[in-house]
């Protein structure tokens, strides 16, 4: 039996697929499996970080550059866990709102925690095409050098 093209999926099925993708997104980050995590992104995916400061870029374009950024960040984590992980359905079935609170044990010692909210847009194949991340910039900037290869 042929599988229907994902663009033809009903809204509820697209939302369920996207929630599943976001669960994998955060699980793979916890596992440090950045290569598998990057496959959740469209090749031309983009990430926007409006409150980025310091060495963290405000915008990253393309799956390869996003993978490189996250590989550098993850290299500074001994362990990453999410203390809070929530998803909200939006009127557009290809957009999801997520809230999370990471707890990172850093390779260089210490603990990084923060609170984040993100808006994810998915394409008809269920890949992330755009992600806008909002977090407390003070907490991130204070620790960025501790968990990035730079």
Secondary structure, DSSP 8 states (H G I E B T S, - for coil): -----GGGS-HHHHHHHHHHHHHHHHHHHHHT-HHHHHTTEEEEEEEE-TT--TTS-SEEESHHHHHHHHHHHHTTEEEEEEEEEEEEE-SSTTEEEEEEEEEEEETTSSEEE--EEEEEEE-TTS-EEEEEEEE-HHHHHHHGGGG---
